[in-house]
């Protein structure tokens, strides 16, 4: 399953407060970039996820966000550097943009 045009438009609109957002399809989804830096992904199965690094990871976990993990063919669990967005941010472009700005400071 791939990300729909509507899902991509929703993500670009949600993060519009950042300014120019570009996108690129990859990793089974749609990657979102601000000034050339990837900060989020729209995954076809997992929805909108924000990239975490450094001390921002603790903040994401404090907000109740969960990390993207999956099971490899060999049965081992692997993790990607993306977390779910707080549900409140999905309805609030100001909060979403603030979270994205915070993420970008650590990337």
Phi and psi restraints in degrees (value plus and minus 20) as a CYANA .aco file:
   2 UNK   PHI    -132.5   -92.5
   2 UNK   PSI     145.0   185.0
   3 UNK   PHI     -91.0   -51.0
   3 UNK   PSI     115.0   155.0
   4 UNK   PHI    -101.4   -61.4
   4 UNK   PSI     141.2   181.2
   5 UNK   PHI     -80.0   -40.0
   5 UNK   PSI     -56.5   -16.5
   6 UNK   PHI     -84.8   -44.8
   6 UNK   PSI     -60.7   -20.7
   7 UNK   PHI     -84.6   -44.6
   7 UNK   PSI     -60.1   -20.1
   8 UNK   PHI     -85.1   -45.1
   8 UNK   PSI     -62.9   -22.9
   9 UNK   PHI     -84.0   -44.0
   9 UNK   PSI     -59.9   -19.9
  10 UNK   PHI     -80.0   -40.0
  10 UNK   PSI     -66.4   -26.4
  11 UNK   PHI     -84.3   -44.3
  11 UNK   PSI     -64.2   -24.2
  12 UNK   PHI     -82.4   -42.4
  12 UNK   PSI     -59.7   -19.7
  13 UNK   PHI     -88.0   -48.0
  13 UNK   PSI     -61.0   -21.0
  14 UNK   PHI     -81.3   -41.3
  14 UNK   PSI     -58.0   -18.0
  15 UNK   PHI    -118.9   -78.9
  15 UNK   PSI      -5.4    34.6
  16 UNK   PHI     -77.1   -37.1
  16 UNK   PSI     -48.1    -8.1
  17 UNK   PHI     -83.5   -43.5
  17 UNK   PSI     -34.9     5.1
  18 UNK   PHI     -97.0   -57.0
  18 UNK   PSI     -42.5    -2.5
  19 UNK   PHI      86.6   126.6
  19 UNK   PSI    -161.7  -121.7
  20 UNK   PHI     -85.6   -45.6
  20 UNK   PSI     102.0   142.0
  21 UNK   PHI    -137.0   -97.0
  21 UNK   PSI     110.1   150.1
  22 UNK   PHI    -135.3   -95.3
  22 UNK   PSI     140.4   180.4
  23 UNK   PHI    -153.8  -113.8
  23 UNK   PSI     139.0   179.0
  24 UNK   PHI    -173.4  -133.4
  24 UNK   PSI     111.7   151.7
  25 UNK   PHI     -98.2   -58.2
  25 UNK   PSI     106.0   146.0
  26 UNK   PHI    -195.4  -155.4
  26 UNK   PSI     149.4   189.4
  27 UNK   PHI      36.3    76.3
  27 UNK   PSI      13.2    53.2
  28 UNK   PHI      53.0    93.0
  28 UNK   PSI      -2.2    37.8
  29 UNK   PHI    -180.6  -140.6
  29 UNK   PSI    -174.3  -134.3
  30 UNK   PHI    -142.2  -102.2
  30 UNK   PSI      96.0   136.0
  31 UNK   PHI    -106.4   -66.4
  31 UNK   PSI     119.7   159.7
  32 UNK   PHI    -130.7   -90.7
  32 UNK   PSI     113.8   153.8
  33 UNK   PHI    -143.6  -103.6
  33 UNK   PSI     126.0   166.0
  34 UNK   PHI    -147.4  -107.4
  34 UNK   PSI     100.6   140.6
  35 UNK   PHI      31.3    71.3
  35 UNK   PSI      21.5    61.5
  36 UNK   PHI      64.2   104.2
  36 UNK   PSI     -22.0    18.0
  37 UNK   PHI    -128.1   -88.1
  37 UNK   PSI     106.0   146.0
  38 UNK   PHI     -92.6   -52.6
  38 UNK   PSI     109.9   149.9
  39 UNK   PHI    -148.1  -108.1
  39 UNK   PSI     -31.6     8.4
  40 UNK   PHI    -178.4  -138.4
  40 UNK   PSI     144.8   184.8
  41 UNK   PHI    -162.5  -122.5
  41 UNK   PSI     122.9   162.9
  42 UNK   PHI    -122.6   -82.6
  42 UNK   PSI      91.7   131.7
  43 UNK   PHI    -118.1   -78.1
  43 UNK   PSI     118.7   158.7
  44 UNK   PHI     -81.5   -41.5
  44 UNK   PSI     -50.7   -10.7
  45 UNK   PHI    -121.5   -81.5
  45 UNK   PSI     -50.5   -10.5
  46 UNK   PHI    -121.1   -81.1
  46 UNK   PSI     -31.7     8.3
  47 UNK   PHI      64.6   104.6
  47 UNK   PSI    -174.5  -134.5
  48 UNK   PHI    -101.2   -61.2
  48 UNK   PSI     106.9   146.9
  49 UNK   PHI    -151.3  -111.3
  49 UNK   PSI     125.4   165.4
  50 UNK   PHI    -124.9   -84.9
  50 UNK   PSI     124.0   164.0
  51 UNK   PHI    -100.9   -60.9
  51 UNK   PSI     116.2   156.2
  52 UNK   PHI    -139.3   -99.3
  52 UNK   PSI     122.2   162.2
  53 UNK   PHI    -174.5  -134.5
  53 UNK   PSI     135.7   175.7
  54 UNK   PHI      35.6    75.6
  54 UNK   PSI    -162.6  -122.6
  55 UNK   PHI     -86.0   -46.0
  55 UNK   PSI     -37.8     2.2
  56 UNK   PHI     -84.7   -44.7
  56 UNK   PSI     -46.3    -6.3
  57 UNK   PHI     -78.8   -38.8
  57 UNK   PSI     -64.9   -24.9
  58 UNK   PHI     -80.6   -40.6
  58 UNK   PSI     -60.9   -20.9
  59 UNK   PHI     -83.4   -43.4
  59 UNK   PSI     -63.2   -23.2
  60 UNK   PHI     -80.4   -40.4
  60 UNK   PSI     -64.6   -24.6
  61 UNK   PHI     -85.8   -45.8
  61 UNK   PSI     -56.7   -16.7
  62 UNK   PHI     -83.9   -43.9
  62 UNK   PSI     -50.4   -10.4
  63 UNK   PHI    -102.0   -62.0
  63 UNK   PSI     -21.8    18.2
  64 UNK   PHI      66.5   106.5
  64 UNK   PSI      -7.5    32.5
  65 UNK   PHI     -95.1   -55.1
  65 UNK   PSI     128.2   168.2
  66 UNK   PHI    -135.6   -95.6
  66 UNK   PSI     126.1   166.1
  67 UNK   PHI    -101.3   -61.3
  67 UNK   PSI     126.7   166.7
  68 UNK   PHI     -94.2   -54.2
  68 UNK   PSI      92.6   132.6
  69 UNK   PHI    -145.7  -105.7
  69 UNK   PSI     136.2   176.2
  70 UNK   PHI    -171.5  -131.5
  70 UNK   PSI     143.7   183.7
  71 UNK   PHI    -121.7   -81.7
  71 UNK   PSI     106.2   146.2
  72 UNK   PHI     -95.1   -55.1
  72 UNK   PSI     148.5   188.5
  73 UNK   PHI     -78.4   -38.4
  73 UNK   PSI     -49.3    -9.3
  74 UNK   PHI    -103.7   -63.7
  74 UNK   PSI     -16.8    23.2
  75 UNK   PHI      70.8   110.8
  75 UNK   PSI     -27.9    12.1
  76 UNK   PHI    -101.7   -61.7
  76 UNK   PSI     127.5   167.5
  77 UNK   PHI    -107.7   -67.7
  77 UNK   PSI     118.2   158.2
  78 UNK   PHI    -146.8  -106.8
  78 UNK   PSI     136.1   176.1
  79 UNK   PHI    -145.7  -105.7
  79 UNK   PSI     126.6   166.6
  80 UNK   PHI    -127.6   -87.6
  80 UNK   PSI     137.8   177.8
  81 UNK   PHI    -103.4   -63.4
  81 UNK   PSI      22.5    62.5
  82 UNK   PHI    -148.7  -108.7
  82 UNK   PSI     122.4   162.4
  83 UNK   PHI    -144.4  -104.4
  83 UNK   PSI     134.2   174.2
  84 UNK   PHI     -81.8   -41.8
  84 UNK   PSI     132.8   172.8
  85 UNK   PHI    -101.5   -61.5
  85 UNK   PSI     127.4   167.4
  86 UNK   PHI     -79.3   -39.3
  86 UNK   PSI     118.3   158.3
  87 UNK   PHI     -78.6   -38.6
  87 UNK   PSI     -53.1   -13.1
  88 UNK   PHI     -85.5   -45.5
  88 UNK   PSI     -50.7   -10.7
  89 UNK   PHI     -93.5   -53.5
  89 UNK   PSI     -42.1    -2.1
  90 UNK   PHI     -91.4   -51.4
  90 UNK   PSI     -37.2     2.8
  91 UNK   PHI    -130.7   -90.7
  91 UNK   PSI     -14.7    25.3
  92 UNK   PHI    -157.3  -117.3
  92 UNK   PSI      77.2   117.2
  93 UNK   PHI     -77.3   -37.3
  93 UNK   PSI     -52.7   -12.7
  94 UNK   PHI     -85.9   -45.9
  94 UNK   PSI     -64.6   -24.6
  95 UNK   PHI     -85.8   -45.8
  95 UNK   PSI     -62.6   -22.6
  96 UNK   PHI     -81.0   -41.0
  96 UNK   PSI     -64.5   -24.5
  97 UNK   PHI     -85.2   -45.2
  97 UNK   PSI     -58.3   -18.3
  98 UNK   PHI     -83.7   -43.7
  98 UNK   PSI     -62.0   -22.0
  99 UNK   PHI     -85.1   -45.1
  99 UNK   PSI     -62.1   -22.1
 100 UNK   PHI     -83.6   -43.6
 100 UNK   PSI     -61.1   -21.1
 101 UNK   PHI     -81.5   -41.5
 101 UNK   PSI     -61.1   -21.1
 102 UNK   PHI     -84.3   -44.3
 102 UNK   PSI     -64.1   -24.1
 103 UNK   PHI     -79.1   -39.1
 103 UNK   PSI     -64.9   -24.9
 104 UNK   PHI     -83.1   -43.1
 104 UNK   PSI     -48.6    -8.6
 105 UNK   PHI     -83.9   -43.9
 105 UNK   PSI     -46.4    -6.4
 106 UNK   PHI    -119.7   -79.7
 106 UNK   PSI     -22.7    17.3
